[in-house]
Amino acid sequence: MNTELMEAFDFTAEDLASNELNRLSPRQAQRFAKNRKRDIVVLIIFMLGFAAVAVFLLLPFIRQEQSISSNLGRFIFGVVLAILSLLIFLVLLKREEPVVKSVQGKAQFVQKEIPGVEDRSGYTEYSVVIGEHKFAIEMDKYEAFNQGHIYTVL
């Protein structure tokens, strides 16, 4: 394995092994969680900044100190910033993925062959689909389900 490439892109052999199984390594999961928190903070800062500038630009119009026709550029820019801050707010609301706490329905077990690329061999992806929810599972769980074993997950 090319250690220079591993250093340049900050990954380890463990990361690569997990990724080949279509999973994140614990190190990658920790890094993504940290980056996610940072991204949320940055979005909040931008949202508040845009909202503050929008209020500053639109305040004379709200107080009716200026007419829209007298300073149309300022009004349009303020409205655009207000819309932009609203869109960022909506993105922040949407960022948290809902946690599936219960699912009912017939389970469909899926075994999908993923072909290899260049010098890497392919692999098999196992999952169970219930309703609109798809859950990745490991091969031994897939085989146990197919043999009729009953599981209750709480």
C-alpha positions in Angstrom: 0.0 0.0 0.0 1.3 3.5 -0.8 2.1 5.2 2.5 2.6 8.6 0.8 -0.9 8.4 -0.6 -2.2 7.4 2.8 -0.5 10.3 4.5 -1.6 12.8 1.8 -5.3 11.8 2.1 -5.2 11.0 5.8 -6.4 7.4 5.8 -5.1 4.2 7.4 -5.2 0.6 6.4 -8.0 0.1 8.9 -10.0 2.9 7.2 -9.5 1.3 3.8 -10.6 -2.1 5.1 -13.7 -0.6 6.6 -14.5 1.3 3.4 -14.1 -1.8 1.3 -16.9 -3.3 3.5 -19.0 -0.2 2.7 -18.6 1.1 6.3 -16.8 4.0 8.1 -13.9 3.1 10.4 -14.3 4.4 14.0 -11.6 7.0 13.2 -13.5 8.3 10.2 -16.9 8.3 12.1 -15.3 10.4 14.8 -13.8 12.8 12.2 -17.1 13.1 10.4 -19.0 13.8 13.6 -16.4 16.5 14.5 -16.7 18.1 11.0 -20.5 18.0 11.2 -20.5 20.0 14.4 -18.1 22.5 12.8 -20.2 22.8 9.7 -23.3 23.5 11.8 -21.5 26.3 13.7 -20.3 27.8 10.4 -23.9 27.7 9.0 -25.3 29.3 12.1 -22.7 32.1 11.9 -23.5 32.7 8.2 -27.2 32.7 8.9 -27.0 35.2 11.7 -24.6 37.4 9.7 -26.9 37.4 6.7 -29.9 38.0 8.9 -28.2 41.0 10.7 -27.2 42.6 7.4 -30.7 42.0 6.0 -32.3 43.7 9.0 -29.8 46.6 8.7 -30.6 47.1 5.0 -34.4 46.7 5.4 -34.9 48.6 8.6 -35.4 52.0 6.9 -38.1 50.5 4.7 -39.8 48.8 7.7 -39.8 52.1 9.6 -41.0 53.8 6.4 -38.1 56.2 6.5 -37.4 55.4 2.9 -39.6 54.3 0.0 -38.7 51.2 -2.0 -38.5 53.1 -5.2 -36.0 55.6 -3.9 -33.4 52.9 -3.0 -34.5 49.8 -4.9 -31.0 48.2 -4.9 -30.7 48.3 -1.1 -34.2 46.8 -0.8 -33.5 44.0 -3.2 -30.2 43.2 -1.6 -31.8 43.1 1.9 -34.6 40.8 0.7 -32.0 38.5 -1.0 -30.0 38.3 2.2 -33.2 37.7 4.3 -34.2 34.8 1.9 -30.6 33.4 2.1 -30.7 33.4 5.9 -34.1 31.7 5.8 -32.8 29.0 3.4 -29.8 28.4 5.7 -32.1 28.1 8.6 -34.2 25.5 6.7 -31.0 23.6 5.9 -30.1 23.5 9.5 -33.5 22.1 10.4 -33.2 19.4 7.8 -29.6 18.4 8.8 -30.6 16.0 11.6 -31.6 12.7 10.1 -34.5 11.1 11.9 -33.6 8.1 14.0 -35.8 5.1 13.1 -37.2 3.9 16.4 -39.8 1.4 15.1 -40.5 -0.1 11.7 -43.3 -2.4 10.8 -43.8 -4.3 7.6 -42.6 -7.3 5.6 -38.9 -7.6 5.5 -37.2 -8.0 2.2 -33.6 -9.3 2.3 -31.3 -8.0 -0.4 -28.0 -9.4 -1.5 -26.2 -7.2 -4.0 -23.0 -8.0 -5.7 -20.7 -4.9 -6.1 -18.2 -5.5 -8.9 -14.5 -4.8 -8.3 -12.7 -1.7 -9.7 -9.3 -1.8 -11.3 -7.1 -3.8 -8.8 -9.7 -4.2 -6.1 -11.9 -7.2 -5.9 -15.7 -6.8 -5.6 -17.8 -7.5 -2.5 -21.3 -8.4 -1.5 -23.6 -6.0 0.2 -26.3 -7.4 2.5 -29.3 -5.4 3.7 -32.8 -5.8 4.9 -35.5 -3.5 3.6 -38.7 -2.8 5.7 -41.1 -0.4 4.1 -39.0 2.6 2.9 -36.1 1.9 5.4 -33.0 0.1 4.3 -30.6 -1.3 6.9 -27.1 -2.6 6.1 -26.4 -6.0 7.8 -23.5 -8.4 7.9 -23.4 -11.7 6.0 -24.0 -13.9 9.1 -27.1 -11.9 10.0 -28.4 -12.1 6.4 -27.9 -15.9 6.4 -29.6 -16.2 9.9 -32.6 -14.3 8.6 -32.8 -16.4 5.5 -32.7 -19.5 7.7 -35.8 -18.3 9.5 -34.3 -17.1 12.8 -36.5 -14.5 14.5 -34.9 -11.3 15.9 -36.4 -8.5 18.0 -34.3 -5.3 17.9 -35.0 -2.8 20.7 
